Amino acid sequence: MDDPCLPPVLNPRKPEVATPAQACDAHFHIFGPVSRFPYFSGRAYTPPEAPLEALLALHARLGVERGVVVQGNAHGTDNTVVLDALEREPKRLRGIAIIRDTTTRAEIKRMADAGVRGLRFHHLPHHASRHSGLGVEAFEKLAPHMKEFGLHVQFFMDARELPEVMPRLKDWKLPVVLDHFGAAKAAEGASAPAFQALRKQLAEGRIWIKISGAYRASQRYPDYPDARPLHDALIAANPDQLVWGTDWPHPRLDRNMPDTGHLLDLFNAWTPDAALRRKILVDNPARLYGFS
């Protein structure tokens, strides 16, 4: 739990291109305040507090009107911070929870009724296992309840795991969403076999991808130019199943903290067609998360 985390940049830049009405930040976290929402003792990192009020101020600066709060590792499987945000901002926010595989049907229904739209699982066998430990096996246990309440599945999953995982999802009819470019590595390029497998699944409509966290794919701070080919390849494959997110407050970074406004500027520059930007920022997340 002692992994260092820098705080997010204060007063991030305002985007150079006007953000369309009803734009959605489809991936961010809320941490604390710890006095109300204590951190999980088995967490992989200890982030600075990033409460709902700071998130709403950021969104106001970016021109973002909708958002999806994703349960972060620092709060473990206690989703109180997510549910509190949904209760306080029911029109503008939806949620993604992390739960135990023993969570009851009644509790899952309560979350769905509150505005949770999916459950998140970490399936990263190629990485150090300092995550929730809840991978595809946990999803398989929870899938019947998820199906009943219309909750999609979100994976923080290395694309190298797709050949093993996707056959296990062959009967799953609800969306499958992958975080952060499918954990692709920009240095390996868009022609890497794992990324090509990811792109194929997207092109066939089997998965959704969050084009979030370019700084997790690339080490080339601050403009991440080697992530641009990944972005372009995913848009060419299937722009109807892409969403964008800030990944604010950018946990687990001990250097090169990105300016969140600059991340939106990069998305806009990499997606020069205004209709396509609107699809990814507005239309796609409205379908995926049930905004109206």
C-alpha positions as CSV (number, residue, x, y, z in Angstrom):
1,M,0.0,0.0,0.0
2,D,3.0,2.3,0.0
3,D,3.2,2.8,-3.8
4,P,3.7,6.5,-4.2
5,C,1.0,8.6,-5.9
6,L,1.3,12.2,-7.0
7,P,-1.8,14.5,-6.6
8,P,-3.4,15.6,-9.8
9,V,-2.4,18.8,-11.5
10,L,-4.3,21.8,-10.0
11,N,-6.1,24.1,-12.3
12,P,-5.7,22.0,-15.5
13,R,-5.9,23.8,-18.8
14,K,-9.2,24.4,-20.4
15,P,-9.6,22.4,-23.7
16,E,-8.7,24.3,-26.9
17,V,-11.7,22.7,-28.7
18,A,-15.2,23.2,-27.3
19,T,-16.5,20.1,-25.6
20,P,-19.8,18.9,-27.0
21,A,-22.9,19.1,-24.8
22,Q,-23.6,16.0,-22.8
23,A,-20.0,14.8,-23.2
24,C,-19.1,11.9,-20.8
25,D,-15.9,11.2,-18.9
26,A,-16.3,7.4,-18.9
27,H,-13.5,6.5,-16.5
28,F,-12.4,8.3,-13.3
29,H,-12.1,7.5,-9.6
30,I,-13.2,9.1,-6.4
31,F,-11.0,8.7,-3.4
32,G,-12.1,9.8,0.1
33,P,-12.4,11.9,2.0
34,V,-10.9,9.2,4.2
35,S,-12.8,10.5,7.2
36,R,-16.0,9.3,5.5
37,F,-14.7,6.6,3.2
38,P,-11.7,4.8,4.7
39,Y,-9.2,3.2,2.4
40,F,-9.0,-0.6,2.2
41,S,-6.2,-2.1,4.4
42,G,-5.1,-4.4,1.6
43,R,-4.9,-1.7,-1.1
44,A,-2.1,-1.7,-3.7
45,Y,-1.5,2.1,-3.3
46,T,-2.5,5.1,-1.2
47,P,-3.7,8.0,-3.3
48,P,-4.2,11.5,-2.2
49,E,-7.8,12.3,-1.5
50,A,-9.8,13.1,-4.7
51,P,-13.4,13.7,-3.5
52,L,-16.5,14.2,-5.6
53,E,-16.3,18.0,-5.2
54,A,-12.9,18.1,-6.9
55,L,-14.1,15.8,-9.7
56,L,-17.1,18.1,-10.4
57,A,-14.8,21.1,-10.5
58,L,-12.6,19.4,-13.0
59,H,-15.6,18.4,-15.2
60,A,-16.8,22.0,-15.1
61,R,-13.4,23.2,-16.3
62,L,-13.4,20.6,-19.1
63,G,-17.0,21.2,-20.2
64,V,-17.9,17.6,-19.3
65,E,-21.6,17.1,-18.2
66,R,-21.7,13.3,-17.6
67,G,-19.4,10.8,-16.0
68,V,-18.8,7.2,-14.9
69,V,-17.2,6.7,-11.5
70,V,-15.1,3.5,-11.4
71,Q,-14.4,1.9,-8.1
72,G,-10.7,2.2,-7.3
73,N,-8.4,-0.3,-5.7
74,A,-7.8,2.0,-2.7
75,H,-11.4,1.4,-1.5
76,G,-11.3,-2.4,-2.2
77,T,-14.8,-3.9,-2.5
78,D,-16.5,-1.3,-0.3
79,N,-18.3,0.7,-3.0
80,T,-19.8,3.3,-0.6
81,V,-17.8,6.1,-2.2
82,V,-19.3,5.2,-5.6
83,L,-22.8,4.8,-4.3
84,D,-22.6,8.1,-2.4
85,A,-21.6,9.9,-5.6
86,L,-24.5,8.3,-7.5
87,E,-26.9,9.3,-4.8
88,R,-25.7,12.9,-4.9
89,E,-25.5,13.3,-8.7
90,P,-28.1,10.8,-10.1
91,K,-28.6,12.5,-13.4
92,R,-25.0,13.1,-14.4
93,L,-23.2,10.1,-12.9
94,R,-23.2,6.3,-13.4
95,G,-21.0,3.8,-11.6
96,I,-18.8,0.7,-12.1
97,A,-18.4,-1.4,-8.9
98,I,-15.9,-4.0,-7.7
99,I,-17.5,-6.7,-5.6
100,R,-16.7,-10.0,-3.9
101,D,-17.7,-13.1,-5.8
102,T,-19.9,-13.9,-2.8
103,T,-22.0,-10.7,-3.0
104,T,-25.7,-11.4,-2.8
105,R,-28.3,-11.0,-5.5
106,A,-30.0,-8.4,-3.3
107,E,-26.9,-6.3,-2.9
108,I,-26.2,-6.4,-6.7
109,K,-29.8,-5.3,-7.3
110,R,-29.4,-2.4,-4.9
111,M,-26.3,-1.3,-6.8
112,A,-28.0,-1.5,-10.1
113,D,-31.0,0.4,-8.8
114,A,-28.6,3.1,-7.6
115,G,-27.0,3.7,-11.0
116,V,-24.2,1.0,-11.2
117,R,-24.1,-0.1,-14.8
118,G,-21.3,-2.7,-14.7
119,L,-18.9,-4.7,-12.6
120,R,-15.1,-4.4,-12.9
121,F,-12.7,-7.3,-12.7
122,H,-8.9,-7.3,-12.8
123,H,-7.5,-10.1,-14.9
124,L,-3.8,-9.6,-15.3
125,P,-1.9,-12.8,-14.9
126,H,1.1,-11.3,-16.8
127,H,1.4,-8.6,-14.2
128,A,2.2,-8.5,-10.5
129,S,-1.1,-9.4,-8.8
130,R,-1.4,-6.4,-6.5
131,H,-5.0,-5.7,-7.7
132,S,-8.3,-6.9,-6.5
133,G,-7.6,-10.5,-7.3
134,L,-11.0,-10.8,-8.9
135,G,-10.6,-12.0,-12.4
136,V,-12.7,-13.9,-15.0
137,E,-13.4,-16.7,-12.5
138,A,-15.2,-14.2,-10.2
139,F,-17.1,-12.9,-13.2
140,E,-18.3,-16.4,-14.1
141,K,-19.8,-16.8,-10.6
142,L,-21.5,-13.4,-10.7
143,A,-22.6,-13.5,-14.3
144,P,-26.2,-14.8,-13.7
145,H,-27.0,-11.9,-11.3
146,M,-25.3,-9.4,-13.7
147,K,-27.4,-10.7,-16.6
148,E,-30.6,-10.4,-14.6
149,F,-29.9,-6.7,-13.8
150,G,-28.3,-5.7,-17.1
151,L,-24.9,-5.1,-15.7
152,H,-22.1,-5.3,-18.3
153,V,-18.6,-6.6,-17.5
154,Q,-15.5,-4.4,-17.4
155,F,-12.0,-5.8,-17.4
156,F,-8.7,-4.3,-16.6
157,M,-7.0,-7.0,-18.7
158,D,-3.9,-7.3,-20.7
159,A,-4.7,-7.9,-24.4
160,R,-2.5,-11.0,-24.3
161,E,-5.2,-12.7,-22.2
162,L,-7.9,-12.3,-24.9
163,P,-7.3,-15.8,-26.5
164,E,-7.9,-17.4,-23.1
165,V,-10.7,-15.2,-21.9
166,M,-12.9,-14.5,-24.9
167,P,-13.9,-18.2,-25.4
168,R,-15.2,-18.1,-21.8
169,L,-17.4,-15.2,-22.7
170,K,-19.0,-16.7,-25.8
171,D,-22.4,-17.0,-24.2
172,W,-22.3,-13.5,-22.7
173,K,-24.6,-11.1,-24.6
174,L,-24.1,-7.9,-22.6
175,P,-21.2,-5.6,-23.3
176,V,-17.6,-6.5,-22.6
177,V,-15.5,-3.3,-21.8
178,L,-11.7,-3.1,-21.6
179,D,-9.9,-0.4,-19.8
180,H,-7.1,1.8,-21.0
181,F,-6.4,0.6,-24.6
182,G,-6.7,-3.0,-23.4
183,A,-3.4,-2.5,-21.5
184,A,-1.6,-2.3,-24.8
185,K,2.0,-1.0,-24.9
186,A,2.6,1.7,-27.4
187,A,6.3,0.8,-27.7
188,E,5.3,-2.5,-29.2
189,G,3.3,-0.7,-31.9
190,A,-0.1,-1.3,-33.5
191,S,1.2,-4.4,-35.3
192,A,1.9,-6.3,-32.1
193,P,0.0,-9.6,-32.1
194,A,-1.8,-8.9,-28.8
195,F,-3.0,-5.5,-30.1
196,Q,-4.1,-7.0,-33.4
197,A,-6.2,-9.6,-31.5
198,L,-7.7,-6.7,-29.5
199,R,-8.5,-4.8,-32.7
200,K,-10.1,-7.9,-34.3
201,Q,-12.4,-8.4,-31.3
202,L,-13.4,-4.7,-31.5
203,A,-14.0,-4.8,-35.2
204,E,-16.3,-7.8,-34.8
205,G,-18.3,-6.0,-32.1
206,R,-17.3,-8.4,-29.3
207,I,-15.8,-5.7,-27.1
208,W,-15.9,-2.1,-26.2
209,I,-12.6,-0.2,-25.4
210,K,-11.9,2.8,-23.3
211,I,-9.4,5.0,-25.0
212,S,-8.3,6.3,-21.7
213,G,-4.9,6.4,-19.9
214,A,-2.7,7.1,-22.9
215,Y,0.0,7.7,-20.3
216,R,-0.3,4.1,-19.2
217,A,0.2,2.8,-22.7
218,S,3.1,5.2,-23.5
219,Q,6.2,6.4,-21.6
220,R,6.7,9.4,-23.9
221,Y,5.4,12.2,-21.6
222,P,3.6,14.6,-22.1
223,D,2.2,14.0,-25.7
224,Y,2.5,10.2,-25.9
225,P,3.0,10.2,-29.7
226,D,3.5,6.5,-29.9
227,A,0.0,5.9,-28.5
228,R,-1.5,7.8,-31.5
229,P,-1.3,4.7,-33.8
230,L,-3.2,2.6,-31.3
231,H,-5.9,5.3,-31.1
232,D,-6.1,5.5,-34.9
233,A,-6.3,1.8,-35.3
234,L,-9.1,1.4,-32.8
235,I,-11.1,4.2,-34.4
236,A,-10.6,2.6,-37.8
237,A,-11.8,-0.8,-36.5
238,N,-15.0,0.3,-34.8
239,P,-15.7,3.8,-33.6
240,D,-19.2,2.8,-32.4
241,Q,-17.8,0.9,-29.4
242,L,-15.2,3.3,-28.1
243,V,-15.6,5.6,-25.1
244,W,-13.1,8.1,-23.7
245,G,-12.1,8.8,-20.1
246,T,-9.7,10.9,-18.1
247,D,-8.6,8.3,-15.6
248,W,-8.5,11.2,-13.1
249,P,-6.9,11.5,-10.6
250,H,-4.3,9.3,-12.4
251,P,-3.4,7.0,-9.5
252,R,-0.1,5.1,-9.1
253,L,2.0,7.8,-10.8
254,D,5.1,8.9,-9.0
255,R,6.3,11.2,-11.8
256,N,5.1,12.9,-15.0
257,M,1.6,13.6,-13.8
258,P,-0.4,14.6,-16.9
259,D,-2.6,17.7,-17.1
260,T,-6.1,16.4,-17.5
261,G,-7.0,19.2,-19.8
262,H,-4.1,18.3,-22.0
263,L,-5.3,14.7,-22.2
264,L,-8.6,16.0,-23.6
265,D,-6.7,18.2,-26.0
266,L,-4.8,15.2,-27.2
267,F,-8.0,13.2,-27.8
268,N,-9.5,16.1,-29.8
269,A,-6.3,16.5,-31.8
270,W,-6.1,12.7,-32.5
271,T,-9.9,12.7,-33.4
272,P,-10.1,15.8,-35.7
273,D,-13.6,14.9,-37.1
274,A,-16.2,16.7,-34.9
275,A,-18.9,14.1,-35.6
276,L,-16.6,11.3,-34.6
277,R,-15.6,13.1,-31.4
278,R,-19.3,13.5,-30.6
279,K,-19.9,9.8,-31.2
280,I,-17.2,8.8,-28.7
281,L,-17.8,11.5,-26.1
282,V,-21.6,11.6,-26.2
283,D,-23.5,9.0,-28.2
284,N,-21.6,5.9,-27.3
285,P,-21.5,6.4,-23.6
286,A,-25.2,7.3,-23.6
287,R,-25.9,3.9,-25.0
288,L,-23.5,2.0,-22.9
289,Y,-24.3,3.6,-19.5
290,G,-28.0,4.4,-20.0
291,F,-27.9,8.2,-20.0
292,S,-31.0,9.9,-21.3
